[in-house]
């Protein structure tokens, strides 16, 4: 085997590994919704639904509030 064939083969191997890594990273990111998508959906909602979403988010945030975890907050 010639030295140039060995170098060429190792370059192909590295390129294939990098391509596989890039494809794996792209596949892993598909399940996440970005901030821009969340903002766009929020803008589509009418005012009544926006208020309902804000109430739900505030309720979930209050459930996780460690300061008032033992108290009942009105």
N, CA, C and O atoms as CSV, one atom per row, in Angstrom:
chain,resi,resn,atom,element,x,y,z
A,1,UNK,N,N,0.855,-1.171,0.000
A,1,UNK,CA,C,0.000,0.000,0.000
A,1,UNK,C,C,0.904,1.238,0.000
A,1,UNK,O,O,1.883,1.312,0.743
A,2,UNK,N,N,0.558,2.183,-0.832
A,2,UNK,CA,C,1.339,3.408,-0.975
A,2,UNK,C,C,0.990,4.379,0.157
A,2,UNK,O,O,-0.107,4.319,0.713
A,3,UNK,N,N,1.902,5.253,0.490
A,3,UNK,CA,C,1.695,6.225,1.568
A,3,UNK,C,C,0.557,7.186,1.227
A,3,UNK,O,O,-0.221,7.558,2.106
A,4,UNK,N,N,0.452,7.592,-0.041
A,4,UNK,CA,C,-0.611,8.518,-0.433
A,4,UNK,C,C,-1.982,7.858,-0.300
A,4,UNK,O,O,-2.957,8.533,0.029
A,5,UNK,N,N,-2.074,6.556,-0.550
A,5,UNK,CA,C,-3.344,5.844,-0.364
A,5,UNK,C,C,-3.717,5.771,1.113
A,5,UNK,O,O,-4.889,5.887,1.470
A,6,UNK,N,N,-2.725,5.580,1.960
A,6,UNK,CA,C,-2.970,5.519,3.398
A,6,UNK,C,C,-3.453,6.877,3.926
A,6,UNK,O,O,-4.382,6.938,4.730
A,7,UNK,N,N,-2.825,7.947,3.475
A,7,UNK,CA,C,-3.240,9.295,3.888
A,7,UNK,C,C,-4.632,9.603,3.352
A,7,UNK,O,O,-5.469,10.137,4.079
A,8,UNK,N,N,-4.887,9.274,2.089
A,8,UNK,CA,C,-6.209,9.506,1.492
A,8,UNK,C,C,-7.298,8.729,2.207
A,8,UNK,O,O,-8.390,9.251,2.428
A,9,UNK,N,N,-7.011,7.484,2.572
A,9,UNK,CA,C,-7.988,6.670,3.304
A,9,UNK,C,C,-8.275,7.216,4.689
A,9,UNK,O,O,-9.418,7.196,5.145
A,10,UNK,N,N,-7.243,7.701,5.358
A,10,UNK,CA,C,-7.465,8.250,6.698
A,10,UNK,C,C,-8.223,9.581,6.623
A,10,UNK,O,O,-9.011,9.892,7.516
A,11,UNK,N,N,-7.992,10.371,5.562
A,11,UNK,CA,C,-8.764,11.598,5.392
A,11,UNK,C,C,-10.232,11.265,5.176
A,11,UNK,O,O,-11.098,11.917,5.759
A,12,UNK,N,N,-10.531,10.272,4.356
A,12,UNK,CA,C,-11.928,9.851,4.139
A,12,UNK,C,C,-12.562,9.364,5.435
A,12,UNK,O,O,-13.725,9.656,5.716
A,13,UNK,N,N,-11.800,8.630,6.212
A,13,UNK,CA,C,-12.322,8.122,7.479
A,13,UNK,C,C,-12.672,9.270,8.419
A,13,UNK,O,O,-13.731,9.254,9.045
A,14,UNK,N,N,-11.803,10.255,8.524
A,14,UNK,CA,C,-12.065,11.409,9.380
A,14,UNK,C,C,-13.276,12.185,8.879
A,14,UNK,O,O,-14.109,12.609,9.681
A,15,UNK,N,N,-13.388,12.377,7.570
A,15,UNK,CA,C,-14.525,13.096,6.994
A,15,UNK,C,C,-15.836,12.361,7.259
A,15,UNK,O,O,-16.846,12.995,7.566
A,16,UNK,N,N,-15.833,11.049,7.147
A,16,UNK,CA,C,-17.049,10.262,7.410
A,16,UNK,C,C,-17.438,10.346,8.886
A,16,UNK,O,O,-18.622,10.438,9.210
A,17,UNK,N,N,-16.460,10.314,9.772
A,17,UNK,CA,C,-16.751,10.443,11.200
A,17,UNK,C,C,-17.332,11.819,11.515
A,17,UNK,O,O,-18.279,11.928,12.294
A,18,UNK,N,N,-16.772,12.868,10.916
A,18,UNK,CA,C,-17.306,14.210,11.132
A,18,UNK,C,C,-18.720,14.344,10.582
A,18,UNK,O,O,-19.573,14.968,11.213
A,19,UNK,N,N,-18.976,13.768,9.420
A,19,UNK,CA,C,-20.328,13.824,8.843
A,19,UNK,C,C,-21.312,13.084,9.741
A,19,UNK,O,O,-22.433,13.550,9.943
A,20,UNK,N,N,-20.912,11.952,10.274
A,20,UNK,CA,C,-21.775,11.206,11.192
A,20,UNK,C,C,-22.056,11.985,12.462
A,20,UNK,O,O,-23.177,11.964,12.972
A,21,UNK,N,N,-21.052,12.668,12.974
A,21,UNK,CA,C,-21.229,13.481,14.176
A,21,UNK,C,C,-22.199,14.630,13.915
A,21,UNK,O,O,-23.057,14.920,14.749
A,22,UNK,N,N,-22.066,15.285,12.762
A,22,UNK,CA,C,-22.964,16.393,12.416
A,22,UNK,C,C,-24.392,15.883,12.281
A,22,UNK,O,O,-25.315,16.512,12.800
A,23,UNK,N,N,-24.597,14.771,11.604
A,23,UNK,CA,C,-25.943,14.215,11.439
A,23,UNK,C,C,-26.540,13.802,12.784
A,23,UNK,O,O,-27.733,13.991,13.018
A,24,UNK,N,N,-25.725,13.246,13.653
A,24,UNK,CA,C,-26.211,12.860,14.977
A,24,UNK,C,C,-26.656,14.089,15.774
A,24,UNK,O,O,-27.695,14.064,16.434
A,25,UNK,N,N,-25.868,15.158,15.709
A,25,UNK,CA,C,-26.223,16.387,16.435
A,25,UNK,C,C,-27.502,17.002,15.890
A,25,UNK,O,O,-28.325,17.498,16.659
A,26,UNK,N,N,-27.680,16.977,14.574
A,26,UNK,CA,C,-28.897,17.524,13.985
A,26,UNK,C,C,-30.116,16.707,14.387
A,26,UNK,O,O,-31.184,17.262,14.647
A,27,UNK,N,N,-29.960,15.405,14.436
A,27,UNK,CA,C,-31.070,14.533,14.824
A,27,UNK,C,C,-31.439,14.754,16.283
A,27,UNK,O,O,-32.619,14.715,16.634
A,28,UNK,N,N,-30.454,14.984,17.132
A,28,UNK,CA,C,-30.706,15.174,18.562
A,28,UNK,C,C,-31.421,16.497,18.832
A,28,UNK,O,O,-32.125,16.613,19.835
A,29,UNK,N,N,-31.262,17.487,17.973
A,29,UNK,CA,C,-31.866,18.799,18.196
A,29,UNK,C,C,-33.308,18.887,17.718
A,29,UNK,O,O,-33.984,19.865,18.038
A,30,UNK,N,N,-33.798,17.937,16.985
A,30,UNK,CA,C,-35.126,18.044,16.387
A,30,UNK,C,C,-36.255,18.078,17.401
A,30,UNK,O,O,-37.316,18.628,17.108
A,31,UNK,N,N,-36.066,17.518,18.563
A,31,UNK,CA,C,-37.145,17.445,19.535
A,31,UNK,C,C,-37.368,18.708,20.334
A,31,UNK,O,O,-38.308,18.764,21.128
A,32,UNK,N,N,-36.552,19.712,20.159
A,32,UNK,CA,C,-36.637,20.914,20.972
A,32,UNK,C,C,-37.282,22.057,20.213
A,32,UNK,O,O,-37.047,22.241,19.019
A,33,UNK,N,N,-38.084,22.808,20.911
A,33,UNK,CA,C,-38.696,23.994,20.335
A,33,UNK,C,C,-37.883,25.196,20.780
A,33,UNK,O,O,-37.612,25.364,21.969
A,34,UNK,N,N,-37.500,26.020,19.843
A,34,UNK,CA,C,-36.672,27.174,20.158
A,34,UNK,C,C,-37.488,28.342,20.663
A,34,UNK,O,O,-38.718,28.309,20.657
A,35,UNK,N,N,-36.796,29.364,21.096
A,35,UNK,CA,C,-37.445,30.554,21.630
A,35,UNK,C,C,-38.235,31.285,20.551
A,35,UNK,O,O,-39.295,31.844,20.831
A,36,UNK,N,N,-37.731,31.286,19.326
A,36,UNK,CA,C,-38.432,31.973,18.241
A,36,UNK,C,C,-39.769,31.293,17.944
A,36,UNK,O,O,-40.767,31.970,17.697
A,37,UNK,N,N,-39.792,29.971,17.965
A,37,UNK,CA,C,-41.044,29.250,17.710
A,37,UNK,C,C,-42.050,29.502,18.823
A,37,UNK,O,O,-43.242,29.662,18.560
A,38,UNK,N,N,-41.581,29.539,20.056
A,38,UNK,CA,C,-42.479,29.818,21.176
A,38,UNK,C,C,-43.056,31.220,21.080
A,38,UNK,O,O,-44.246,31.419,21.328
A,39,UNK,N,N,-42.230,32.190,20.725
A,39,UNK,CA,C,-42.697,33.562,20.573
A,39,UNK,C,C,-43.690,33.717,19.441
A,39,UNK,O,O,-44.639,34.493,19.549
A,40,UNK,N,N,-43.482,32.985,18.354
A,40,UNK,CA,C,-44.400,33.054,17.222
A,40,UNK,C,C,-45.768,32.499,17.597
A,40,UNK,O,O,-46.791,33.096,17.262
A,41,UNK,N,N,-45.795,31.382,18.278
A,41,UNK,CA,C,-47.072,30.795,18.703
A,41,UNK,C,C,-47.772,31.731,19.682
A,41,UNK,O,O,-48.992,31.888,19.625
A,42,UNK,N,N,-47.019,32.347,20.566
A,42,UNK,CA,C,-47.606,33.281,21.526
A,42,UNK,C,C,-48.234,34.471,20.805
A,42,UNK,O,O,-49.291,34.949,21.215
A,43,UNK,N,N,-47.605,34.951,19.748
A,43,UNK,CA,C,-48.151,36.072,18.987
A,43,UNK,C,C,-49.428,35.694,18.244
A,43,UNK,O,O,-50.270,36.556,17.993
A,44,UNK,N,N,-49.584,34.424,17.891
A,44,UNK,CA,C,-50.782,33.976,17.182
A,44,UNK,C,C,-52.007,33.956,18.087
A,44,UNK,O,O,-53.132,34.082,17.604
A,45,UNK,N,N,-51.808,33.804,19.364
A,45,UNK,CA,C,-52.935,33.697,20.275
A,45,UNK,C,C,-53.665,35.033,20.414
A,45,UNK,O,O,-53.048,36.097,20.359
A,46,UNK,N,N,-54.971,34.963,20.594
A,46,UNK,CA,C,-55.689,36.212,20.835
A,46,UNK,C,C,-55.521,36.618,22.300
A,46,UNK,O,O,-54.950,35.869,23.092
A,47,UNK,N,N,-56.013,37.789,22.655
A,47,UNK,CA,C,-55.767,38.357,23.986
A,47,UNK,C,C,-56.313,37.467,25.108
A,47,UNK,O,O,-55.674,37.330,26.151
A,48,UNK,N,N,-57.466,36.873,24.908
A,48,UNK,CA,C,-58.066,36.023,25.943
A,48,UNK,C,C,-57.211,34.795,26.211
A,48,UNK,O,O,-56.990,34.420,27.363
A,49,UNK,N,N,-56.736,34.178,25.153
A,49,UNK,CA,C,-55.892,32.994,25.320
A,49,UNK,C,C,-54.537,33.376,25.924
A,49,UNK,O,O,-53.968,32.606,26.697
A,50,UNK,N,N,-54.021,34.547,25.580
A,50,UNK,CA,C,-52.761,35.000,26.182
A,50,UNK,C,C,-52.901,35.127,27.694
A,50,UNK,O,O,-52.019,34.706,28.442
A,51,UNK,N,N,-54.006,35.706,28.138
A,51,UNK,CA,C,-54.230,35.851,29.578
A,51,UNK,C,C,-54.328,34.490,30.253
A,51,UNK,O,O,-53.801,34.300,31.348
A,52,UNK,N,N,-55.005,33.538,29.601
A,52,UNK,CA,C,-55.120,32.195,30.167
A,52,UNK,C,C,-53.756,31.526,30.268
A,52,UNK,O,O,-53.455,30.873,31.267
A,53,UNK,N,N,-52.930,31.687,29.238
A,53,UNK,CA,C,-51.592,31.099,29.264
A,53,UNK,C,C,-50.760,31.726,30.383
A,53,UNK,O,O,-50.028,31.021,31.077
A,54,UNK,N,N,-50.864,33.020,30.559
A,54,UNK,CA,C,-50.102,33.688,31.615
A,54,UNK,C,C,-50.535,33.212,32.997
A,54,UNK,O,O,-49.695,33.059,33.884
A,55,UNK,N,N,-51.832,32.975,33.194
A,55,UNK,CA,C,-52.320,32.478,34.485
A,55,UNK,C,C,-51.768,31.083,34.744
A,55,UNK,O,O,-51.348,30.775,35.859
A,56,UNK,N,N,-51.767,30.240,33.715
A,56,UNK,CA,C,-51.251,28.872,33.878
A,56,UNK,C,C,-49.771,28.909,34.222
A,56,UNK,O,O,-49.318,28.188,35.112
A,57,UNK,N,N,-49.019,29.744,33.523
A,57,UNK,CA,C,-47.577,29.831,33.782
A,57,UNK,C,C,-47.315,30.349,35.183
A,57,UNK,O,O,-46.430,29.844,35.873
A,58,UNK,N,N,-48.073,31.355,35.617
A,58,UNK,CA,C,-47.899,31.888,36.967
A,58,UNK,C,C,-48.241,30.847,38.023
A,58,UNK,O,O,-47.570,30.772,39.053
A,59,UNK,N,N,-49.281,30.038,37.785
A,59,UNK,CA,C,-49.634,28.982,38.739
A,59,UNK,C,C,-48.528,27.940,38.838
A,59,UNK,O,O,-48.194,27.486,39.932
A,60,UNK,N,N,-47.962,27.562,37.703
A,60,UNK,CA,C,-46.877,26.583,37.726
A,60,UNK,C,C,-45.645,27.160,38.411
A,60,UNK,O,O,-44.935,26.440,39.112
A,61,UNK,N,N,-45.386,28.438,38.218
A,61,UNK,CA,C,-44.238,29.073,38.877
A,61,UNK,C,C,-44.470,29.154,40.376
A,61,UNK,O,O,-43.527,29.005,41.153
A,62,UNK,N,N,-45.708,29.388,40.797
A,62,UNK,CA,C,-46.011,29.479,42.227
A,62,UNK,C,C,-45.853,28.125,42.895
A,62,UNK,O,O,-45.451,28.050,44.056
A,63,UNK,N,N,-46.167,27.050,42.173
A,63,UNK,CA,C,-46.006,25.709,42.749
A,63,UNK,C,C,-44.548,25.395,43.025
A,63,UNK,O,O,-44.242,24.615,43.926
A,64,UNK,N,N,-43.660,25.984,42.273
A,64,UNK,CA,C,-42.236,25.707,42.427
A,64,UNK,C,C,-41.527,26.741,43.291
A,64,UNK,O,O,-40.312,26.657,43.465
A,65,UNK,N,N,-42.230,27.685,43.823
A,65,UNK,CA,C,-41.627,28.722,44.646
A,65,UNK,C,C,-41.223,28.115,45.984
A,65,UNK,O,O,-42.079,27.702,46.767
A,66,UNK,N,N,-39.929,28.062,46.243
A,66,UNK,CA,C,-39.433,27.401,47.450
A,66,UNK,C,C,-39.704,28.206,48.711
A,66,UNK,O,O,-39.793,27.633,49.796
A,67,UNK,N,N,-39.836,29.512,48.591
A,67,UNK,CA,C,-40.116,30.321,49.768
A,67,UNK,C,C,-41.489,30.019,50.349
A,67,UNK,O,O,-41.664,30.026,51.568
A,68,UNK,N,N,-42.447,29.759,49.500
A,68,UNK,CA,C,-43.810,29.545,49.928
A,68,UNK,C,C,-44.255,28.100,49.770
A,68,UNK,O,O,-45.451,27.825,49.664
A,69,UNK,N,N,-43.317,27.188,49.753
A,69,UNK,CA,C,-43.653,25.784,49.534
A,69,UNK,C,C,-44.473,25.228,50.708
A,69,UNK,O,O,-45.358,24.398,50.503
A,70,UNK,N,N,-44.184,25.680,51.934
A,70,UNK,CA,C,-44.893,25.166,53.101
A,70,UNK,C,C,-46.142,25.983,53.429
A,70,UNK,O,O,-47.038,25.490,54.115
A,71,UNK,N,N,-46.212,27.199,52.960
A,71,UNK,CA,C,-47.343,28.071,53.254
A,71,UNK,C,C,-48.413,27.933,52.177
A,71,UNK,O,O,-48.172,27.412,51.089
A,72,UNK,N,N,-49.565,28.405,52.509
A,72,UNK,CA,C,-50.616,28.517,51.495
A,72,UNK,C,C,-50.677,29.961,51.070
A,72,UNK,O,O,-51.015,30.829,51.876
A,73,UNK,N,N,-50.362,30.234,49.845
A,73,UNK,CA,C,-50.326,31.592,49.342
A,73,UNK,C,C,-51.662,31.891,48.670
A,73,UNK,O,O,-52.083,31.160,47.773
A,74,UNK,N,N,-52.336,32.967,49.101
A,74,UNK,CA,C,-53.638,33.274,48.482
A,74,UNK,C,C,-53.479,33.776,47.070
A,74,UNK,O,O,-54.471,34.080,46.408
